[in-house]
Structures are given as C-alpha cells and as structure tokens.
Amino acid sequence: TGIRTILPAVSPNPGSPVIDGNYVAWDNADKINLHNLSTGITTVIGNDPYTLAPKISGNNIVWLEGRAQDSLIRMMYYNISTGASEQLLNYADLQGAQISGNDIVWTQRMNSLNANSDEIFHLSLLTRAVTRLTNDSTPDRFPQVSAGNVVWQTYDTESTAEIFRRNLQTGVTERLTNNATADREPQISGDNVVWQGAPDNIYYRNLATGVTTQLTHSTGYPEE
C-alpha cells in the first residue's frame, strides 16, 4: 500500500527489528516485543533487563539474555502459536544465535580466556537435542542456517578464513573454500550460499550442483 506505520514502542529505544510473514519482533534493551501486523497488537514476550536481539522464523522466536554479575548469556525461546516461552540453554558464553524453522545455531566460546575456542552448535526444537558441529583449535564463527544446512566461517590464521557447510540431516561437513585468502561472512538461503572473498569479491555456491561462481570482479579498494 505504501503506507508507513510507526509501531508502538513498549519502552524506549527500540532496535534490532526482524520480520517473518505478519510478525515483527524487536528489543528495547530490556524487553522483547512481538507485533502482529494483521491485528496491530504488540505483546511483550520477554522482560529481562539484559535482552539481546531476537531472531524469528515462522512461529519460533529466539533471543539471548545476559545477566548483571558476568558476561554469560542464556538462550530463550517463544512459540507464537502457543504463547509459551522457555529457557533453551543455561548461562554460558553464547553469541550469534540464528534460527531457521526448527533449527537453531550459535557460537559458543568453550574457554572464556581463549578466543580460539569458539565452536558452532546446533539445537533442534523438535527434539531439544544439542549437537556440537565443530571441534578444532581455530575459531569457528558467524553461523547461518537455512533448510537443514548450516554454514560458518573458520579461521586458518588471523588473516585467512574458510567457509564450511554442515548438512544437518546427513551429519556431513563439507569445506566450501580452500585458499590462502580470507573467505568470510557466509549467508545461506536454501541451497544457495554466498560469501565475501578476497580481493573484496562476492562468491556464490550452489549446494545442489557443487558449483562455485564468482559474482563480482573487483580488484580491491582504490588506493588513496
């Protein structure tokens, strides 16, 4: 319609909006809000003072909550259909939660004093089973999930990184890149994966065919 609507803020400073279908969710630094575009009704679904950015997929919403005494985080879940919320994971060093359907992925630092101990985990909302997807001595970060596939970035060294993919149904992990440059920030939708590779180009991988295509042909940033 082209009509701009200002959604009601339950508390000041709304941010981190996400949308799926007719539902919009956002945080207010101390609350998680859910707005139904069809009814115009906004509901507070989380009211912890240390809430972090929500993620939404279908009827499922997840977000992370901190606490005052330390930097540890817990994972919360809300089912739009039932109106029920629950804690999925107790306080740990969690970050970067993402959701697609019934699949949730995140990064967890196994040793708070070691940045190289970041690993990727998966939780199924159907079974509540938690699976560790990586187990190595290099940091694994920035997971994304779609249609039963997870992609993430793994550092070879401080200056180089590679992209990996895990098929949640088969349990098979596949390395999508293998070079001496930095491949980073993967995104996935269905069988389609894109990422940024050096020198500042965008690459695309079709998981069904296994073919990787370079979409841009930049030579890098111009010298000043």
Beta strands, then each sheet from edge to edge (+ up, - down):
strand 1: 15-20
strand 2: 23-27
strand 3: 32-36
strand 4: 42-46
strand 5: 55-57
strand 6: 60-67
strand 7: 70-79
strand 8: 84-92
strand 9: 94-100
strand 10: 103-109
strand 11: 118-124
strand 12: 130-132
strand 13: 140-146
strand 14: 149-155
strand 15: 161-167
strand 16: 173-175
strand 17: 184-189
strand 18: 192-197
strand 19: 201-206
strand 20: 211-214
sheet 1: 1+ 2- 3+ 4-
sheet 2: 5+ 6- 7+ 8-
sheet 3: 9+ 10- 11+ 12-
sheet 4: 13+ 14- 15+ 16-
sheet 5: 17+ 18- 19+ 20-
end
